[in-house]
Amino acid sequence: MYVCSCCNSETDKLKLITCFSCKLTYNHTCVGISGADLRILSSKSNTGISWACGKCRDGSGDTLSELKMMVANLIQEVGELKKQLEVSKPTPIPPQNFEELIQEVEDY
């Protein structure tokens, strides 16, 4: 028998779901997951679908907000760098002045 992290009752392993983040196990009824959904989440054919408990989901909301803010800041910084690059682009030397420039360098 296993213990539910929510109600602390002993529960059959087949009735438990494990949080992919903190690895704690919960009785599916304690966390509002139907038996049918539990079977889908627990099936061997389930690839890519994972479940997180409420505590881990609450924490990930803050992390997601922080990441969104960081991405927005990066986008703004990239835009500013592009503007700086446009301003600091060297002026191309016209072909007729190129030979004069070479001569000046050689004379120096």
C-alpha positions in Angstrom: 0.0 0.0 0.0 1.0 3.6 -0.7 0.2 6.8 1.2 -1.6 9.8 -0.5 0.3 13.0 0.1 -3.0 14.9 0.4 -5.1 12.8 2.8 -2.4 10.6 4.2 -4.6 7.5 3.7 -3.2 4.2 2.5 -4.1 3.7 -1.1 -3.6 1.1 -3.8 -0.8 2.1 -6.2 -3.3 1.9 -9.1 -5.4 4.7 -7.6 -2.4 7.1 -7.2 -1.0 9.7 -9.6 2.5 11.1 -9.2 3.4 14.7 -9.7 6.1 14.9 -12.4 7.8 17.8 -10.7 8.0 17.0 -6.9 7.4 13.2 -7.3 4.8 13.1 -4.5 1.9 10.7 -5.0 -1.8 11.5 -4.6 -5.0 9.6 -4.6 -6.7 10.5 -7.9 -9.9 11.5 -6.1 -8.1 13.9 -3.8 -6.9 15.9 -6.8 -10.0 15.7 -8.8 -8.9 13.3 -11.5 -11.5 10.7 -12.7 -10.6 7.0 -12.8 -10.8 7.2 -16.7 -8.4 10.1 -16.8 -6.1 8.4 -14.3 -6.0 5.3 -16.6 -5.0 7.5 -19.6 -2.3 9.3 -17.6 -1.0 6.1 -16.2 -1.1 4.1 -19.5 2.2 3.0 -21.1 1.0 4.6 -24.4 0.9 8.0 -22.7 3.9 9.9 -24.1 4.3 13.6 -23.4 1.4 14.1 -21.0 2.3 14.7 -17.4 0.5 15.9 -14.4 1.6 18.5 -11.7 0.1 18.8 -8.3 -1.4 22.1 -7.2 1.7 23.3 -5.3 4.0 22.7 -8.2 1.5 24.4 -10.6 1.2 27.4 -8.4 5.0 27.8 -8.4 5.2 27.3 -12.1 2.8 30.2 -12.6 5.3 32.6 -11.0 8.1 31.1 -13.1 6.1 31.5 -16.3 5.4 35.1 -15.5 9.1 35.7 -14.9 10.0 34.0 -18.1 7.5 36.0 -20.1 8.9 39.3 -18.6 12.4 38.2 -19.5 11.5 37.4 -23.1 9.8 40.8 -23.4 12.9 42.5 -22.1 15.1 40.5 -24.5 12.9 41.5 -27.4 13.1 45.1 -26.4 16.9 44.9 -26.0 17.3 43.2 -29.4 15.2 46.0 -31.0 17.5 48.6 -29.4 20.6 46.8 -30.6 19.2 46.7 -34.1 18.7 50.5 -34.0 22.2 51.0 -32.8 23.6 48.8 -35.5 21.7 50.8 -38.2 23.1 54.1 -36.8 26.6 52.8 -36.5 26.8 51.2 -40.0 29.9 52.5 -41.7 29.4 54.7 -44.7 30.5 52.8 -47.9 33.4 54.4 -49.7 32.5 55.4 -53.2 34.6 53.5 -55.8 36.2 56.7 -57.2 37.5 57.6 -53.7 38.8 54.1 -53.0 42.0 54.5 -55.0 42.6 57.9 -53.4 42.3 56.2 -50.0 44.7 53.5 -50.9 47.2 56.1 -52.1 46.9 58.0 -48.8 47.5 54.8 -46.8 50.5 54.0 -49.0 51.9 57.5 -48.6 51.6 57.4 -44.9 
